[in-house]
Amino acid sequence: MTDPLLTVRDVRFSYDRGNGTALRIDELSLARGEAVGLLGASGSGKSTLCLMTVGLVPRSTPGSFQGSVRYLGREVAKIPADEIAGLIGLVFEDYDAQLFSTSVEQELAFGLENLRCPWREMRERVDAALQVIEMKNLRRREPATLSGGQKQRLAIEATLITEPELLVLDQPTSNLDPAARQWLLRRCRWGREGKRTLLLAEQDPEVLLDETGHPVVDRVIVLRDGEIVADGPASMILTSVDLLRDAGLRPPQTALLAEAAGLTTPTLSPEEIAVALRPRMGSGPRPATWASTPDGSSALTFDGVGVRHPGTDTDAVHEADGEVRGGEILAVVGPNGAGKTTLAKALSGLLPLTAGRVLVDSRQVHELPRHALAQEIGYICQNPDHQLFAATVEDEIAFGPRNFGLSEEEIEDRVYEALTVMDLHEVRKQDPFALGVGTRQRIAIASVLTIKPRVLVLDEPTTGLDHRQQTDVMAHLRSLHEAGITILLTTHNMALVAEFATRVLVVTEGRITFSGSPRRLFMEREVLDAANLLAPPATQVAQALGLDALTADELLRRLSGRRTRDEEAPCVP
């Protein structure tokens, strides 16, 4: 038996400004060529462990450390940085933090230059990498101007290009479209010398499954409160519904279906789940009926909208026509770099148009004074930290109405209302940056709500959030929707689209290629394929059974013969 590639023994680590032990691991090892999934909710210790694998904990992180982390028997923290860079590759959860070059090709070349790669070979490897991540025509673009998904792919490829023997990825697919996520996980597994050792940290177990429901890793480790609570074969851990729930994770949809249906042999394949459930259908498949929230009047209309990438002569959005209907939750989806965020910003009046117009109440959005625009449309950045700056949560939320010159009494009323709606009273006096990312997301939303916009636009509102945080944020958004606020959100999360959206726009190569209900979208295979989208596993099972269901809960209701809650609504494709 060969020695492990990486071993972690008797490790205890506490951050200087943290509360208690952040990580407590008695023993952990990774074998050569093994792919290991590291699952855990936010704050479970995943990122801390990832940083330990390259020695950034304890070498560059203030805190108390004891124990050993060894790479082929050598203490990782004592291996020189230039040497470890050629052995272990790490992609941070905050991938923006490791992109710093002035062009895409320079970003790819940086690691190779530091490893003294010969110029000709470096040129060949950079060209090959550009081809792989489909950025040959973007080679001279500044990374900061790329979409979130493109940045994430670039950060991963800039690490892969150095051919590390161990690749450590901290939530590497958070901004990738579903098809790109599957492709990337397969790519990360293989290096030029064969199978690469892979440690993949995630807070969504579904990510560790391919499109057929089979695990993309050999083994799964589950962390909770800084300790390992499970370590075993991927197929066993990913079907352990109670274990995953206890760790604050959302089990895969197919695992939930298998458990609820009482299947004796749990499986994660939508196809196999459908075969197992078919005998339970009784008289046969029920006909599918598209249901949707009734249309409201237009909150926004847009026609012929064109937007150009900043500093280039390349159009990001072409001739976009459509509307945002009052009272709907409109999801904007599509592949990485398709123009989703650009379209959302343009509709919010935050980017200049090269063509067309956006109207709210027959007024052109781009001609409205800023104070008037803010009262019509509120925009929430993908990264809430980009719009938070005040010393306390209360000051952050009061900033908008204070700038509108409202009375102190009115400001207090609006702040109190926003704190209540977003459940932030307990942290009102705290520093926003000392709070978790899910809480910071709610603060960003609350700071916009005090302006009382009619339309709320959110760019990837659940990115980087664990199951509990996602559920929390979306529950608050649903409450806002029920209170009459129109919501537009961009997302790669098809399960979120299935559960929350009333209508979907698909954007592909800067053009709107589909507008309709989630039910209709998931039946349009050509549209899905062209946009790198995949229907959620529960929807795939329902389709295989000939049933009209989007979520696992809805499918189980269908199987039991109960009516779904939206069945009374008008059928609108």
ZADREN-807294 format. One line per 8 residues: number of its first residue (from 1); their letters; for each residue x, y, z of C-alpha. Coordinates in pm, 1 decimal. Layout:
<recs>
NUM> A> X:Y:Z ~ ...
</recs>
This chain:
<recs>
1> MTDPLLTV> 0.0:0.0:0.0 ~ 142.8:340.3:-103.8 ~ 182.6:624.1:142.7 ~ -96.7:887.0:148.1 ~ -35.3:1200.9:-54.9 ~ -167.0:1425.3:222.3 ~ -214.3:1352.0:592.9 ~ -373.8:1564.2:865.2
9> RDVRFSYD> -317.9:1452.4:1225.9 ~ -419.0:1588.6:1566.5 ~ -498.9:1930.5:1424.5 ~ -655.0:2204.1:1636.1 ~ -691.6:2557.9:1502.8 ~ -857.1:2869.5:1642.7 ~ -866.1:3209.4:1471.5 ~ -737.5:3499.9:1679.5
17> RGNGTALR> -1068.8:3684.0:1649.6 ~ -1288.4:3375.5:1642.5 ~ -1502.5:3205.5:1902.5 ~ -1366.0:2867.3:1999.0 ~ -1193.6:2602.4:1786.3 ~ -1253.0:2646.4:1412.3 ~ -1115.0:2304.0:1318.7 ~ -1052.9:1987.0:1519.2
25> IDELSLAR> -935.4:1685.6:1314.4 ~ -777.7:1378.1:1471.5 ~ -685.1:1202.9:1146.2 ~ -748.8:1249.5:775.8 ~ -559.5:1129.4:468.8 ~ -589.1:1159.5:91.4 ~ -456.2:884.9:-134.6 ~ -289.7:951.2:-469.8
33> GEAVGLLG> -548.1:975.4:-748.4 ~ -840.8:994.1:-505.0 ~ -1124.2:1243.5:-552.0 ~ -1273.7:1351.0:-219.9 ~ -1577.4:1570.6:-160.6 ~ -1568.8:1786.8:152.6 ~ -1922.2:1880.5:256.9 ~ -2028.3:2119.6:529.7
41> ASGSGKST> -2252.8:2416.2:598.9 ~ -2118.8:2770.0:625.8 ~ -1878.5:2794.0:921.6 ~ -1815.4:2418.8:940.8 ~ -1440.7:2453.5:873.3 ~ -1420.7:2369.4:501.4 ~ -1225.7:2679.0:396.0 ~ -994.5:2651.7:697.3
49> LCLMTVGL> -904.2:2295.4:599.1 ~ -849.3:2400.1:236.7 ~ -610.1:2674.6:347.5 ~ -421.2:2422.6:562.7 ~ -345.9:2202.5:263.2 ~ -114.0:2471.1:119.7 ~ 14.5:2602.8:451.4 ~ -172.5:2934.8:447.1
57> VPRSTPGS> -303.5:2814.3:781.9 ~ -102.7:2861.2:999.1 ~ 170.7:3038.9:800.0 ~ -29.9:3344.2:690.3 ~ -335.3:3328.2:914.5 ~ -336.6:3472.9:1268.2 ~ -444.9:3204.2:1511.0 ~ -349.4:2917.7:1738.1
65> FQGSVRYL> -239.9:2598.9:1557.2 ~ -127.4:2258.7:1671.9 ~ -89.8:1925.6:1494.3 ~ 59.1:1833.4:1157.8 ~ -36.7:1860.3:791.1 ~ 204.6:1663.9:571.1 ~ 249.8:1624.8:196.4 ~ 433.4:1299.3:122.6
73> GREVAKIP> 571.8:1309.8:475.3 ~ 690.1:1672.7:463.0 ~ 534.8:1938.3:686.5 ~ 337.4:2156.6:444.8 ~ 390.3:2479.9:639.8 ~ 768.9:2434.0:605.7 ~ 776.6:2370.6:229.2 ~ 890.2:2689.3:47.3
81> ADEIAGLI> 604.8:2874.3:-122.4 ~ 759.9:2852.0:-470.0 ~ 789.2:2474.2:-433.5 ~ 442.1:2415.8:-291.9 ~ 292.6:2611.7:-582.0 ~ 404.7:2335.7:-817.2 ~ 270.3:2057.1:-594.4 ~ -65.8:2176.0:-461.0
89> GLVFEDYD> -309.0:2408.2:-636.4 ~ -574.1:2597.9:-438.7 ~ -869.1:2791.7:-576.8 ~ -1021.3:3019.0:-312.5 ~ -1392.1:3045.1:-243.3 ~ -1346.4:3415.7:-321.6 ~ -1192.8:3355.9:-663.9 ~ -1187.4:3731.6:-732.4
97> AQLFSTSV> -916.3:3757.7:-466.5 ~ -668.0:3559.8:-677.9 ~ -723.8:3736.7:-1009.3 ~ -489.5:4034.5:-1039.2 ~ -333.1:4041.1:-1388.8 ~ -427.3:4294.8:-1653.8 ~ -536.5:4037.8:-1913.5 ~ -675.7:3685.8:-1927.3
105> EQELAFGL> -366.3:3541.8:-2095.0 ~ -132.1:3704.8:-1841.6 ~ -339.7:3554.6:-1561.7 ~ -292.8:3209.1:-1714.1 ~ 78.9:3263.2:-1771.0 ~ 159.3:3392.7:-1421.6 ~ 188.6:3054.5:-1248.8 ~ 395.9:2908.0:-1530.3
113> ENLRCPWR> 634.1:3204.8:-1522.0 ~ 689.0:3150.4:-1150.2 ~ 763.2:2782.7:-1215.0 ~ 1021.2:2887.2:-1478.5 ~ 833.7:2716.7:-1760.9 ~ 1017.0:2752.9:-2099.5 ~ 864.2:3030.7:-2309.8 ~ 757.7:2809.0:-2603.9
121> EMRERVDA> 590.9:2554.2:-2377.2 ~ 424.2:2830.8:-2178.9 ~ 282.9:2980.9:-2498.6 ~ 142.8:2642.7:-2603.2 ~ -10.3:2573.0:-2263.4 ~ -172.1:2918.0:-2241.7 ~ -319.1:2879.7:-2591.8 ~ -453.6:2535.2:-2501.1
129> ALQVIEMK> -604.9:2669.7:-2177.1 ~ -776.4:2955.9:-2361.5 ~ -928.2:2701.4:-2597.4 ~ -1046.0:2482.2:-2310.8 ~ -1226.1:2763.7:-2124.9 ~ -1355.4:2917.3:-2450.8 ~ -1179.0:3250.6:-2404.6 ~ -951.4:3271.6:-2708.8
137> NLRRREPA> -1132.1:3585.2:-2820.9 ~ -1107.8:3726.2:-2466.9 ~ -734.5:3669.9:-2418.8 ~ -659.5:4042.7:-2387.1 ~ -966.4:4128.1:-2177.7 ~ -906.0:4248.1:-1823.0 ~ -1033.1:3976.6:-1584.7 ~ -1230.4:4234.0:-1383.8
145> TLSGGQKQ> -1459.1:4288.1:-1686.9 ~ -1556.7:3920.4:-1715.4 ~ -1878.7:3769.9:-1584.3 ~ -1875.4:3591.5:-1248.4 ~ -1877.5:3250.1:-1411.7 ~ -1599.5:3343.8:-1654.7 ~ -1386.0:3471.2:-1365.7 ~ -1439.4:3145.9:-1178.8
153> RLAIEATL> -1339.6:2935.2:-1479.7 ~ -1031.5:3153.8:-1532.1 ~ -922.8:3120.7:-1167.6 ~ -958.3:2742.2:-1185.8 ~ -776.7:2713.8:-1519.0 ~ -496.3:2943.2:-1396.6 ~ -442.9:2686.7:-1120.5 ~ -485.5:2378.2:-1339.3
161> ITEPELLV> -235.2:2505.2:-1596.2 ~ 51.7:2446.3:-1351.0 ~ -45.9:2075.3:-1332.3 ~ -50.2:2035.4:-951.3 ~ -58.5:1680.0:-820.4 ~ -317.6:1781.0:-558.7 ~ -594.1:2022.4:-656.8 ~ -795.5:2183.8:-376.7
169> LDQPTSNL> -1113.6:2365.3:-479.4 ~ -1319.4:2570.6:-233.8 ~ -1673.3:2592.9:-375.2 ~ -1549.6:2604.9:-735.1 ~ -1887.1:2588.9:-910.9 ~ -2085.5:2858.4:-727.8 ~ -2103.0:3081.0:-1037.3 ~ -2104.9:2818.9:-1312.5
177> DPAARQWL> -2401.3:2721.8:-1526.0 ~ -2516.8:2358.9:-1478.2 ~ -2348.8:2215.7:-1787.5 ~ -2021.9:2403.5:-1724.1 ~ -2024.6:2268.1:-1367.9 ~ -2040.8:1908.8:-1491.6 ~ -1771.9:1965.8:-1754.3 ~ -1540.8:2138.4:-1510.5
185> LRRCRWGR> -1557.0:1864.7:-1246.5 ~ -1460.3:1606.1:-1508.6 ~ -1176.1:1826.9:-1630.2 ~ -1035.5:1884.3:-1281.5 ~ -1015.1:1510.8:-1222.6 ~ -764.3:1439.5:-1497.9 ~ -412.7:1576.2:-1543.0 ~ -149.6:1505.2:-1805.9
193> EGKRTLLL> -12.9:1219.4:-1595.8 ~ -349.4:1054.1:-1527.5 ~ -593.5:1087.6:-1240.3 ~ -529.6:1394.9:-1027.7 ~ -586.2:1394.3:-651.5 ~ -880.8:1622.3:-584.6 ~ -1026.4:1777.8:-269.7 ~ -1354.1:1951.5:-352.9
201> AEQDPEVL> -1519.0:2158.3:-77.9 ~ -1890.8:2221.6:-124.6 ~ -2203.1:2305.4:72.0 ~ -2444.4:2161.9:-184.7 ~ -2432.0:1779.0:-205.8 ~ -2608.0:1795.0:-545.0 ~ -2287.9:1941.6:-695.6 ~ -2108.1:1612.3:-628.8
209> LDETGHPV> -2338.2:1429.4:-872.8 ~ -2312.2:1423.1:-1251.0 ~ -2610.3:1466.3:-1482.7 ~ -2693.5:1095.1:-1456.5 ~ -2698.1:1103.0:-1076.4 ~ -2364.1:928.7:-1024.7 ~ -2103.9:1072.7:-783.2 ~ -1811.5:1261.7:-939.4
217> VDRVIVLR> -1597.4:1184.2:-633.4 ~ -1488.9:854.8:-475.9 ~ -1534.8:954.0:-114.3 ~ -1717.8:1217.2:87.9 ~ -1619.5:1375.7:419.5 ~ -1883.2:1570.8:615.0 ~ -1781.0:1849.8:854.3 ~ -1998.2:1998.5:1126.0
225> DGEIVADG> -1879.1:2262.8:1371.3 ~ -1516.3:2202.7:1271.8 ~ -1521.8:1824.8:1322.7 ~ -1553.2:1527.4:1086.9 ~ -1891.1:1360.1:1147.2 ~ -1881.5:1122.1:849.4 ~ -1622.3:982.7:607.7 ~ -1712.8:713.2:359.1
233> PASMILTS> -1793.9:609.5:0.9 ~ -1968.1:886.6:-192.8 ~ -2274.6:679.5:-283.5 ~ -2332.8:591.7:82.0 ~ -2288.7:944.5:224.4 ~ -2491.6:1117.8:-48.0 ~ -2792.8:892.5:14.8 ~ -2778.4:941.0:393.5
241> VDLLRDAG> -3059.4:1195.4:418.3 ~ -3065.7:1231.7:797.2 ~ -2686.9:1265.1:819.1 ~ -2682.4:1545.2:563.2 ~ -2974.6:1725.4:724.5 ~ -2810.3:1706.0:1066.4 ~ -2502.0:1873.0:915.6 ~ -2715.5:2163.3:787.9
249> LRPPQTAL> -2706.2:2042.2:426.0 ~ -2982.7:1989.1:172.4 ~ -2975.6:1624.2:53.6 ~ -2984.8:1558.8:-323.2 ~ -3338.5:1569.3:-463.7 ~ -3318.6:1208.8:-576.8 ~ -3211.8:1099.4:-227.5 ~ -3516.9:1275.8:-83.7
257> LAEAAGLT> -3743.1:1103.5:-337.8 ~ -3592.2:763.0:-262.8 ~ -3641.7:809.7:110.7 ~ -3995.9:948.7:86.5 ~ -4100.1:669.1:-148.4 ~ -3953.6:406.7:85.8 ~ -3724.5:259.9:-176.6 ~ -3527.5:-26.8:-24.8
265> TPTLSPEE> -3222.1:40.7:-242.1 ~ -3160.4:415.8:-241.5 ~ -3026.4:547.0:-570.5 ~ -2924.3:889.0:-699.5 ~ -3005.3:834.2:-1067.7 ~ -3322.1:1016.2:-1187.4 ~ -3373.5:738.3:-1440.6 ~ -3357.1:464.3:-1177.9
273> IAVALRPR> -3578.4:661.3:-939.4 ~ -3842.3:693.3:-1212.5 ~ -3833.3:315.6:-1277.5 ~ -3874.6:245.8:-905.2 ~ -4162.5:493.0:-868.0 ~ -4360.9:387.0:-1174.9 ~ -4545.0:98.0:-1000.6 ~ -4671.3:347.2:-741.2
281> MGSGPRPA> -4853.7:559.1:-999.5 ~ -5172.6:354.0:-996.2 ~ -5390.8:420.5:-1298.1 ~ -5119.5:579.2:-1510.2 ~ -4958.8:914.1:-1583.5 ~ -5154.1:1232.4:-1517.8 ~ -5151.8:1483.3:-1800.9 ~ -4919.2:1778.6:-1760.0
289> TWASTPDG> -5074.3:2124.1:-1720.4 ~ -4875.6:2441.9:-1726.6 ~ -4967.8:2669.4:-1439.2 ~ -4844.9:3014.6:-1361.1 ~ -4916.7:3323.4:-1157.4 ~ -5165.1:3546.1:-1343.9 ~ -5003.1:3822.7:-1543.9 ~ -4990.1:4169.4:-1391.5
297> SSALTFDG> -4949.9:4502.2:-1563.6 ~ -4599.8:4581.0:-1685.2 ~ -4364.2:4709.0:-1416.1 ~ -4090.2:4759.4:-1678.8 ~ -4089.1:4734.6:-2056.5 ~ -3785.6:4726.4:-2281.5 ~ -3738.6:4712.4:-2656.5 ~ -3436.4:4694.6:-2882.6
305> VGVRHPGT> -3199.2:4717.0:-2585.6 ~ -2830.9:4693.9:-2668.3 ~ -2541.3:4714.7:-2421.8 ~ -2165.4:4707.7:-2490.1 ~ -1891.9:4556.8:-2274.1 ~ -1713.0:4848.2:-2101.3 ~ -1398.9:4955.7:-2285.4 ~ -1469.6:4734.6:-2590.2
313> DTDAVHEA> -1662.0:4747.8:-2915.1 ~ -1828.7:4412.1:-2838.7 ~ -2199.7:4399.5:-2763.8 ~ -2296.8:4211.3:-2447.2 ~ -2672.7:4238.9:-2508.7 ~ -2837.1:4254.1:-2851.9 ~ -3186.9:4383.1:-2940.4 ~ -3351.2:4265.2:-2617.9
321> DGEVRGGE> -3728.2:4306.4:-2609.0 ~ -3969.6:4218.8:-2330.5 ~ -4128.3:4322.6:-2005.3 ~ -4112.0:4266.3:-1633.2 ~ -4468.5:4206.8:-1519.3 ~ -4595.8:4356.8:-1199.4 ~ -4611.9:4109.4:-912.0 ~ -4399.3:3836.5:-1067.5
329> ILAVVGPN> -4073.9:3665.4:-971.2 ~ -3881.0:3670.8:-1297.2 ~ -3568.6:3453.8:-1318.2 ~ -3303.3:3540.0:-1579.0 ~ -3093.0:3234.0:-1662.8 ~ -2837.2:3127.9:-1920.4 ~ -2476.5:3015.3:-1966.8 ~ -2175.0:3195.2:-1823.3
337> GAGKTTLA> -2099.4:3515.5:-2009.6 ~ -2439.7:3520.8:-2181.3 ~ -2521.4:3873.5:-2061.5 ~ -2755.8:3805.2:-1767.6 ~ -2597.6:4049.5:-1523.6 ~ -2546.4:4306.0:-1799.0 ~ -2915.1:4288.9:-1890.6 ~ -3019.4:4313.9:-1524.2
345> KALSGLLP> -2798.6:4620.9:-1471.4 ~ -2923.7:4780.3:-1793.2 ~ -3287.3:4732.8:-1689.7 ~ -3198.7:4889.9:-1354.0 ~ -3054.7:5196.6:-1525.9 ~ -2700.3:5121.1:-1408.4 ~ -2541.2:5070.3:-1751.6 ~ -2570.6:5298.5:-2056.1
353> LTAGRVLV> -2753.2:5164.0:-2361.7 ~ -2611.4:5158.2:-2711.5 ~ -2960.5:5104.2:-2852.6 ~ -3323.1:5078.4:-2744.9 ~ -3497.3:5198.7:-2433.2 ~ -3625.0:5085.1:-2092.1 ~ -3955.0:5230.8:-1969.5 ~ -4121.2:5251.8:-1629.7
361> DSRQVHEL> -4465.8:5416.1:-1635.3 ~ -4389.4:5548.0:-1985.7 ~ -4075.6:5722.3:-1853.3 ~ -3733.3:5629.6:-1984.3 ~ -3532.0:5474.7:-1702.4 ~ -3202.7:5614.9:-1824.9 ~ -3340.7:5970.1:-1821.1 ~ -3473.8:5955.9:-1464.7
369> PRHALAQE> -3288.9:6146.4:-1190.6 ~ -3104.8:5906.7:-959.5 ~ -3336.1:5972.6:-665.3 ~ -3642.6:5897.9:-878.5 ~ -3482.3:5584.8:-1026.1 ~ -3398.2:5449.6:-679.9 ~ -3764.7:5470.8:-582.5 ~ -3863.3:5263.9:-884.8
377> IGYICQNP> -3589.0:4999.1:-903.9 ~ -3358.3:4865.8:-633.0 ~ -3046.6:4668.4:-734.2 ~ -2864.0:4413.8:-513.5 ~ -2511.3:4315.1:-619.1 ~ -2407.8:3950.4:-646.7 ~ -2148.6:4016.6:-375.2 ~ -2325.0:4212.6:-97.9
385> DHQLFAAT> -1986.9:4341.1:24.1 ~ -1972.1:4561.1:-286.8 ~ -2253.5:4777.7:-150.4 ~ -2198.0:4766.6:225.9 ~ -1981.9:5033.5:390.0 ~ -2139.7:5168.5:711.5 ~ -2013.2:5096.6:1062.3 ~ -2336.7:4934.5:1183.9
393> VEDEIAFG> -2628.1:4747.8:1030.5 ~ -2863.9:5024.0:1142.4 ~ -2653.5:5297.3:977.3 ~ -2631.9:5092.2:657.9 ~ -3007.1:5057.8:633.0 ~ -3067.4:5426.1:722.0 ~ -2823.3:5558.3:459.2 ~ -3070.2:5565.4:168.9
401> PRNFGLSE> -3365.3:5742.9:332.5 ~ -3127.0:5983.7:506.9 ~ -2992.9:6090.1:167.0 ~ -3349.3:6151.7:52.4 ~ -3383.4:6414.6:324.2 ~ -3658.4:6234.4:511.8 ~ -3743.4:6331.4:867.6 ~ -3576.2:6138.4:1149.6
409> EEIEDRVY> -3915.4:5996.2:1245.7 ~ -3974.3:5864.9:893.5 ~ -3619.1:5726.3:877.9 ~ -3668.8:5542.8:1206.2 ~ -3999.1:5397.7:1084.7 ~ -3847.4:5274.7:758.2 ~ -3539.6:5128.1:927.0 ~ -3756.2:4949.8:1183.8
417> EALTVMDL> -3976.7:4808.6:906.7 ~ -3675.3:4685.4:704.2 ~ -3514.4:4531.8:1013.8 ~ -3840.6:4350.9:1084.3 ~ -3899.1:4228.4:729.1 ~ -3542.9:4094.5:696.1 ~ -3522.4:3972.4:1059.1 ~ -3222.5:4185.9:1154.9
425> HEVRKQDP> -3322.4:4345.0:1485.7 ~ -3076.5:4136.1:1688.1 ~ -2776.1:4256.8:1484.4 ~ -2880.3:4619.3:1427.3 ~ -2585.2:4759.8:1628.2 ~ -2321.6:4525.1:1484.8 ~ -2061.3:4575.9:1211.8 ~ -2200.5:4422.4:889.6
433> FALGVGTR> -1859.3:4279.0:798.9 ~ -1844.1:4084.9:1126.2 ~ -2155.9:3891.4:1024.7 ~ -2204.7:3589.0:799.1 ~ -2251.1:3616.6:424.4 ~ -2620.5:3520.3:442.1 ~ -2684.5:3795.3:696.5 ~ -2487.6:4045.8:485.7
441> QRIAIASV> -2707.9:3954.2:189.2 ~ -3018.0:4032.8:396.0 ~ -2862.5:4363.8:509.3 ~ -2799.8:4463.0:146.2 ~ -3163.2:4387.1:61.1 ~ -3287.6:4578.3:369.5 ~ -3076.9:4883.5:274.5 ~ -3257.8:4897.8:-60.3
449> LTIKPRVL> -3603.1:4827.5:85.3 ~ -3594.6:5151.6:287.5 ~ -3613.9:5343.5:-41.5 ~ -3937.2:5149.3:-113.7 ~ -3868.4:5052.7:-478.2 ~ -4147.3:4884.3:-674.9 ~ -3904.4:4646.4:-845.8 ~ -3619.3:4460.4:-675.1
457> VLDEPTTG> -3337.4:4329.8:-899.2 ~ -3098.8:4073.1:-746.1 ~ -2788.9:3935.0:-914.7 ~ -2733.4:3570.6:-806.2 ~ -2882.2:3624.3:-457.1 ~ -2797.6:3274.5:-327.6 ~ -2438.2:3242.0:-452.3 ~ -2207.3:3122.4:-174.6
465> LDHRQQTD> -2492.4:3056.1:69.6 ~ -2548.1:2721.6:237.4 ~ -2888.8:2550.2:248.8 ~ -3008.6:2726.3:564.2 ~ -2894.3:3066.6:439.2 ~ -3050.0:3012.7:94.6 ~ -3378.3:2906.1:251.4 ~ -3369.2:3210.6:479.3
473> VMAHLRSL> -3299.7:3463.3:202.1 ~ -3556.2:3313.8:-37.2 ~ -3823.2:3298.7:234.6 ~ -3771.8:3671.3:292.8 ~ -3786.7:3740.9:-81.7 ~ -4107.3:3542.2:-108.4 ~ -4256.2:3753.2:172.1 ~ -4159.2:4069.7:-15.6
481> HEAGITIL> -4318.8:3929.5:-330.5 ~ -4639.9:3851.6:-142.1 ~ -4635.8:4209.9:-14.2 ~ -4649.0:4333.0:-374.6 ~ -4284.5:4387.7:-472.6 ~ -4188.8:4269.7:-820.3 ~ -3868.5:4065.5:-820.6 ~ -3616.7:4000.5:-1097.3
489> LTTHNMAL> -3323.3:3774.1:-1017.8 ~ -3039.3:3621.0:-1215.8 ~ -2937.8:3269.8:-1118.9 ~ -2772.0:2943.2:-1222.9 ~ -2970.4:2750.0:-963.6 ~ -3237.5:2557.1:-1150.9 ~ -3387.9:2415.5:-830.0 ~ -3443.0:2774.5:-714.7
497> VAEFATRV> -3607.1:2855.8:-1050.0 ~ -3836.3:2553.7:-1016.4 ~ -3942.7:2641.8:-662.1 ~ -3972.4:3020.6:-671.8 ~ -3991.5:3168.1:-1022.8 ~ -4322.2:3248.1:-1189.2 ~ -4157.1:3321.0:-1523.9 ~ -3813.6:3270.9:-1682.3
505> LVVTEGRI> -3608.2:3457.4:-1941.2 ~ -3326.9:3261.2:-2102.9 ~ -3035.5:3469.8:-2231.9 ~ -2790.7:3310.5:-2475.6 ~ -2505.3:3503.5:-2639.2 ~ -2664.9:3833.0:-2541.0 ~ -3007.6:3753.9:-2683.9 ~ -3332.3:3654.9:-2513.5
513> TFSGSPRR> -3412.5:3310.8:-2654.7 ~ -3702.0:3209.6:-2431.7 ~ -3973.7:3365.6:-2216.7 ~ -4222.0:3148.8:-2029.9 ~ -4302.7:2952.3:-1718.4 ~ -4048.5:2719.1:-1552.7 ~ -4272.5:2424.0:-1647.5 ~ -4257.1:2515.7:-2011.4
521> LFMEREVL> -3881.6:2584.4:-2002.1 ~ -3797.7:2243.7:-1858.3 ~ -3992.3:2080.0:-2141.0 ~ -3795.2:2269.2:-2409.8 ~ -3490.1:2044.8:-2450.7 ~ -3339.4:2244.4:-2736.3 ~ -3356.0:2568.1:-2537.5 ~ -3198.3:2401.0:-2234.6
529> DAANLLAP> -2916.2:2246.8:-2438.3 ~ -2836.3:2573.2:-2617.6 ~ -2817.9:2758.2:-2284.0 ~ -2613.6:2493.8:-2094.8 ~ -2905.9:2434.6:-1858.8 ~ -3032.8:2115.5:-1696.5 ~ -3376.0:2054.6:-1547.9 ~ -3359.0:1977.3:-1172.9
537> PATQVAQA> -3340.1:1602.7:-1093.1 ~ -3691.7:1596.3:-944.9 ~ -3827.0:1754.6:-1264.4 ~ -3642.6:1493.2:-1472.0 ~ -3801.8:1213.3:-1266.4 ~ -4146.8:1368.1:-1309.3 ~ -4099.7:1401.0:-1684.9 ~ -3990.8:1037.3:-1710.9
545> LGLDALTA> -4315.1:943.0:-1535.5 ~ -4526.7:1173.8:-1750.2 ~ -4617.5:1390.0:-1449.5 ~ -4635.6:1766.7:-1418.0 ~ -4409.9:1845.8:-1121.4 ~ -4113.0:2075.5:-1067.5 ~ -3993.5:1990.7:-716.3 ~ -3955.2:1675.1:-507.8
553> DELLRRLS> -4243.7:1780.5:-280.9 ~ -4468.5:1849.7:-577.1 ~ -4383.2:1514.2:-735.5 ~ -4465.9:1326.4:-415.6 ~ -4799.0:1508.8:-396.5 ~ -4871.6:1408.0:-753.8 ~ -4790.2:1047.1:-679.7 ~ -5022.0:1050.7:-379.3
561> GRRTRDEE> -5303.4:1195.5:-590.1 ~ -5314.4:1529.2:-405.3 ~ -5351.0:1851.3:-601.4 ~ -5062.5:2096.0:-619.3 ~ -5117.4:2442.4:-475.1 ~ -5094.3:2619.8:-810.8 ~ -5329.0:2387.1:-995.6 ~ -5615.6:2635.2:-963.4
569> APCVP> -5417.5:2908.7:-1138.8 ~ -5473.2:2990.7:-1505.7 ~ -5261.3:2789.6:-1747.3 ~ -5019.8:3035.1:-1904.2 ~ -4729.0:2899.6:-2109.7
</recs>
